[in-house]
């Protein structure tokens, strides 16, 4: 059985490791932030302690058949409802998957601390922080490079409108995140489009469609 000091150490360590990951999510203003990650980690740690040591008094009794590990195993599936609450659908863009995954991994860290695997829990925390904070700039650069496109359309005055451009692009019009129309020095329209989550082949196809519209002088 655990001593009182060892029990307190495990719960406090779980709270500390969970707070490190929660602070990173809090920095980005996600709903599941500092306190949520700490609660998940401490809760998972306590469940692991109960699973490992809470039935020591009866597990060896005659006619008692018990598998304490099943309690800790339910954390893996049970944490899913919190993860689902962190996931949001905005238009056709899903947000919160990373935060949901961080909650799941924080639960695993709590289980590891509760089981006395301190080194594994600390190393996992460091790795998760590197993934969340260190790799994010690389991920954003890759997304901008391959999925965000800026288009400039020059057309005769009054030839184009947002409805006209949307009709030409069809279902792909939902990829337009910004539409700015101005008048150039030569009196022609100049429309700047920002398209998100568009692979390069589709961007080339969309450029061709826009260039074929009546009154369009140039698309670049």
N, C-alpha and C positions, 0 to 999 in steps of 0.2 A: 504494500500500500504506500502511496505517496505521503511524504511528510508535508506539513502545512506550508513550509517554506518553498518546497519544490512545486507544490500546487500553485502558490502565488506567483512564483517565477514563470511558470508556463503561461499563465493567463496574462501577466504583464508583458511578457515577450511577444505573445500573440497580438496584444493591443498595439505594441510598438511597431511591429512589422506591418500590421494592417494599416497603421496611420501613415507610414511612408508611402505606400501605394495610394491610399486615399487622398493624401495631400497632392499628389500628381494629378489625380482626377479633379480635385477641388480647384486646382490652378486653372483648369479649362472650363470651370463653372458647370460641370455635369451634376445632375440631380443626385446620383450616387457618388457622394464625395467622401470627405474625411470620416465623419461619424459612421456612415453606412459601412465602409470597408472595415473600420475598427470593430463594429458590432459583429459583422460576419466572421471575422477572424477569431475574435474571442469566443463567439458562440460555437464555432466549429471546434475550437480547442477544448472547450468544456464538454462538448458531446463526445469527443475522442477520449477525454479523461474518464467520463462516465462509462463509456463503452469498454475501456481497458481495465478499469479498477472498480467500477461501481457494483459489480456483481461477484466480487471476490468471495464474499461471505456465503454464497449459496451455490456457486458453480460446481463445487465438489460434493454437494449433498447427494445422497442416494435418490435415484429416480428423477433427478433434475437434468434435463437436456436443454442446454442453452448455448446460443452462439452470440456472444456480446458484440462481435465485429459487425453484425448486421445493423446496429444502431448507427455507427460511424458511416457505414456504407450509404445510408439514406441521405447524408449531407450532399453527396455528389449529385443526386437527382433532385433533392429538395431545394437546393440553391437556385434551381432553374426559374422559380417564380419571381425571384428578385431580379435575375438577369432579364427576364421577359419585360419586367417593369422599366428597365433601363433602356430598352430598345424603342425607338420612335420612328415612325414613317412620315416623312415630310415630302409630299408629292410622290415622286418615284425614287427618292433617295432614303435609304435606311441609315439611321443614326443610332449610335449607342452600342454597337456590337462589341467594340473594344472595351467599353466599360463593363458590359455584361461578362465578357471573358475575364476581366480583371477581378470581378466579384467571385467568379468560379475558382480562379487560381488563389485568391485570398483565402477561400474556404479550405483549399488544399494545404495552404501554409498553416492555417490553424490546426488542421488535423495532424500535420507533421509535428508541430510544437507540442500538441497534446500527447502525441506518442513518444515524445522525448527525442525526436530527431532534430536537434537544434541546428546543427551544421547544415543539413539539407534545407531547413526552413530559411536560414539566413542567405544561403547561396541562391535559392529560388527567388527570394525577395530582390536581391541585387540584379539578377537576370531580368526579372519582370520590370524593374525600374529602367534598366537599359533599353528594353524593348519599347516601353511606353514613352519615355522621354528622349532617348538617344536616337532611336530609329525613326521617330515621327518626321523629322525634317527630310530624311531620305524618302520616306513614303510620299510626303507632300510633293517633293520635287518630281518623283516618278509620275504621280497623278497629273500634275500640271503639264509635264512634258508629253504625255501620251493621250490625255483625255480632255484638255482644255484648249480651245482654238479661238483665235480672234480673226474676224473677217471684216473687211472694209468693202462696201458696195458703193460704187458711183453710178448714178442713174440720172435720167432726165428729170427735171423738176416735176413733182407730182406723180411720177410713174410708179412709185412703190409706197406701201404702207405696211404696218405690222401684220395686218390681215393678209395682204398679198404675199408677204414673205412666209407667213405661217402656212398658207395654203400650198405654196410651192414645196415646202419641206414636208408637209403631211404630218404623220405621227412623230417625226423627228423634231417638230417645232417645239416640243416640250423640253428639248435640250437647250433652248435659248434662255440664258440667265440675265442677259443685259441687251437692251436695244436702244441705241442713241442715234437720232436722226438730226443732221445739221445741213446747212446750205453752204456749199463751197464758194470760192471767189468767182468761179465761172457761172454761178447760178444753178449748178446741178446739185442734186441730193447726194449727201454722203452719209451712209448708214454704217454704224459700227455694231457688229454682233459679237457677243461672247457665248460660245457654245461649250457646255460642260458634258463630261462623260461621253465623248464621241471619239471612237477609234479613228486613226488616220485614214483608213480606206473609206469610211462613211463620210468623213470630212471632205474628201475629194469629190465624192458623189454629190454631197450637198452643195459644194461650190459650183459644180456643173449645172445643177438645177437652177441655182440663182442666176448664173450667167446667161441662161437661156430665157429669162423673163423679158418681156417687151420693155424697152426703154433702158435696160441695163447697159452701161458702157464698160464697166470693169468690175471684177471681183478678185480681191487678193487677200 
